[in-house]
Amino acid sequence: MEVISEENFLARKGVVYATSGYCLDKLRANRSLKTDKGRKRFFAECDAAEKEYQKKRQEAKEEYHHLCESGKIRPETNLERRLKAANGHPDNASTQAARRLLAKQGIDWKTGAKITSG
């Protein structure tokens, strides 16, 4: 059974962002935006691209939830996410915070085992 978060699953499918960003690179120096006809065509293309992206994203989300329900994959637990963050670069604030949180909970960030005192 594979352990994967929904965000990582969506990234594998190429639909991790909430919006496609199709229009971002096409806005700069676009001569067709100077005319009404060109502007309408451009925005129609953008709308079509965004709808297609949202359709793919929704299908990927449904596939993820279906795979979770069928038992082929499972989402990461909070502990697994914290351990992954704690094993990041030691200069990152999120890594340091994850290590402090795990220490407060009595969990060794290197092994994931409970810290026994004594």
C-alpha positions as a LaTeX table, in Angstrom:
\begin{tabular}{lrrr}
\hline
Residue & $x$ (\AA) & $y$ (\AA) & $z$ (\AA) \\
\hline
Met1 & 0.00 & 0.00 & 0.00 \\
Glu2 & 1.44 & 3.32 & $-1.08$ \\
Val3 & 1.35 & 6.29 & 1.30 \\
Ile4 & 0.79 & 9.57 & $-0.53$ \\
Ser5 & $-0.88$ & 12.87 & 0.25 \\
Glu6 & $-3.58$ & 14.28 & $-1.99$ \\
Glu7 & $-1.33$ & 17.20 & $-2.91$ \\
Asn8 & 1.49 & 14.89 & $-4.03$ \\
Phe9 & $-0.98$ & 12.74 & $-5.98$ \\
Leu10 & $-2.31$ & 15.81 & $-7.77$ \\
Ala11 & 1.26 & 16.92 & $-8.49$ \\
Arg12 & 1.95 & 13.56 & $-10.15$ \\
Lys13 & $-1.06$ & 14.13 & $-12.37$ \\
Gly14 & 0.10 & 17.67 & $-13.18$ \\
Val15 & $-2.90$ & 19.41 & $-11.60$ \\
Val16 & $-1.60$ & 20.47 & $-8.20$ \\
Tyr17 & $-2.46$ & 24.19 & $-8.51$ \\
Ala18 & $-5.96$ & 25.57 & $-7.98$ \\
Thr19 & $-5.82$ & 27.31 & $-11.35$ \\
Ser20 & $-4.08$ & 26.37 & $-14.58$ \\
Gly21 & $-2.09$ & 29.56 & $-15.13$ \\
Tyr22 & $-2.68$ & 29.16 & $-18.87$ \\
Cys23 & $-3.13$ & 32.89 & $-19.45$ \\
Leu24 & $-0.23$ & 34.18 & $-17.38$ \\
Asp25 & 2.46 & 33.84 & $-20.01$ \\
Lys26 & 0.13 & 34.85 & $-22.83$ \\
Leu27 & $-0.83$ & 38.24 & $-21.38$ \\
Arg28 & 2.56 & 39.87 & $-21.89$ \\
Ala29 & 3.06 & 41.52 & $-25.31$ \\
Asn30 & $-0.12$ & 39.98 & $-26.73$ \\
Arg31 & $-1.08$ & 42.06 & $-29.76$ \\
Ser32 & $-4.49$ & 40.44 & $-30.11$ \\
Leu33 & $-5.61$ & 42.11 & $-26.87$ \\
Lys34 & $-5.63$ & 45.48 & $-28.63$ \\
Thr35 & $-8.79$ & 44.66 & $-30.59$ \\
Asp36 & $-12.21$ & 43.65 & $-29.30$ \\
Lys37 & $-12.31$ & 40.57 & $-31.52$ \\
Gly38 & $-8.83$ & 39.49 & $-30.42$ \\
Arg39 & $-9.66$ & 40.11 & $-26.76$ \\
Lys40 & $-12.85$ & 38.01 & $-27.00$ \\
Arg41 & $-10.99$ & 35.17 & $-28.73$ \\
Phe42 & $-8.20$ & 35.31 & $-26.14$ \\
Phe43 & $-10.57$ & 35.17 & $-23.18$ \\
Ala44 & $-12.56$ & 32.36 & $-24.82$ \\
Glu45 & $-9.31$ & 30.37 & $-25.15$ \\
Cys46 & $-8.47$ & 31.09 & $-21.51$ \\
Asp47 & $-11.92$ & 30.00 & $-20.34$ \\
Ala48 & $-11.73$ & 26.78 & $-22.36$ \\
Ala49 & $-8.24$ & 26.00 & $-21.02$ \\
Glu50 & $-9.33$ & 26.68 & $-17.43$ \\
Lys51 & $-12.43$ & 24.49 & $-17.75$ \\
Glu52 & $-10.34$ & 21.64 & $-19.15$ \\
Tyr53 & $-7.80$ & 22.02 & $-16.34$ \\
Gln54 & $-10.52$ & 22.04 & $-13.65$ \\
Lys55 & $-12.08$ & 18.94 & $-15.21$ \\
Lys56 & $-8.72$ & 17.09 & $-15.10$ \\
Arg57 & $-8.13$ & 18.28 & $-11.52$ \\
Gln58 & $-11.56$ & 17.10 & $-10.37$ \\
Glu59 & $-11.03$ & 13.70 & $-12.05$ \\
Ala60 & $-7.66$ & 13.35 & $-10.32$ \\
Lys61 & $-9.22$ & 14.20 & $-6.95$ \\
Glu62 & $-11.98$ & 11.63 & $-7.50$ \\
Glu63 & $-9.38$ & 9.03 & $-8.52$ \\
Tyr64 & $-7.37$ & 9.73 & $-5.35$ \\
His65 & $-10.42$ & 9.33 & $-3.11$ \\
His66 & $-11.47$ & 6.17 & $-4.96$ \\
Leu67 & $-7.98$ & 4.66 & $-4.51$ \\
Cys68 & $-8.08$ & 5.57 & $-0.82$ \\
Glu69 & $-11.47$ & 3.91 & $-0.37$ \\
Ser70 & $-10.35$ & 0.78 & $-2.22$ \\
Gly71 & $-7.25$ & 0.48 & $-0.02$ \\
Lys72 & $-4.63$ & 0.78 & $-2.76$ \\
Ile73 & $-3.21$ & 3.96 & $-1.28$ \\
Arg74 & $-3.64$ & 5.83 & 1.97 \\
Pro75 & $-3.07$ & 9.44 & 2.96 \\
Glu76 & $-0.13$ & 10.42 & 5.14 \\
Thr77 & $-0.84$ & 10.65 & 8.83 \\
Asn78 & 0.00 & 13.81 & 10.77 \\
Leu79 & 2.95 & 12.01 & 12.36 \\
Glu80 & 4.32 & 10.96 & 8.96 \\
Arg81 & 4.02 & 14.53 & 7.66 \\
Arg82 & 5.79 & 15.91 & 10.73 \\
Leu83 & 8.58 & 13.34 & 10.49 \\
Lys84 & 9.09 & 14.19 & 6.81 \\
Ala85 & 9.24 & 17.90 & 7.65 \\
Ala86 & 11.58 & 17.30 & 10.60 \\
Asn87 & 14.05 & 15.47 & 8.35 \\
Gly88 & 14.35 & 18.48 & 6.03 \\
His89 & 17.19 & 20.99 & 5.92 \\
Pro90 & 18.08 & 22.11 & 9.46 \\
Asp91 & 18.11 & 25.80 & 8.48 \\
Asn92 & 14.43 & 25.77 & 7.45 \\
Ala93 & 12.04 & 27.22 & 10.01 \\
Ser94 & 9.46 & 24.53 & 9.21 \\
Thr95 & 12.03 & 21.80 & 9.90 \\
Gln96 & 12.95 & 23.34 & 13.24 \\
Ala97 & 9.28 & 23.75 & 14.18 \\
Ala98 & 8.52 & 20.13 & 13.28 \\
Arg99 & 11.45 & 18.95 & 15.42 \\
Arg100 & 10.28 & 21.03 & 18.39 \\
Leu101 & 6.74 & 19.73 & 18.03 \\
Leu102 & 7.89 & 16.10 & 17.87 \\
Ala103 & 10.16 & 16.62 & 20.90 \\
Lys104 & 7.23 & 18.11 & 22.80 \\
Gln105 & 5.15 & 15.04 & 21.90 \\
Gly106 & 7.98 & 12.76 & 23.04 \\
Ile107 & 8.89 & 11.42 & 19.59 \\
Asp108 & 12.43 & 11.13 & 18.24 \\
Trp109 & 12.46 & 12.95 & 14.88 \\
Lys110 & 15.26 & 10.74 & 13.51 \\
Thr111 & 13.58 & 7.37 & 14.12 \\
Gly112 & 9.94 & 8.18 & 14.80 \\
Ala113 & 10.09 & 6.14 & 18.01 \\
Lys114 & 8.78 & 7.25 & 21.40 \\
Ile115 & 11.42 & 8.78 & 23.62 \\
Thr116 & 11.71 & 6.88 & 26.87 \\
Ser117 & 12.98 & 8.78 & 29.86 \\
Gly118 & 15.16 & 7.07 & 32.31 \\
\hline
\end{tabular}
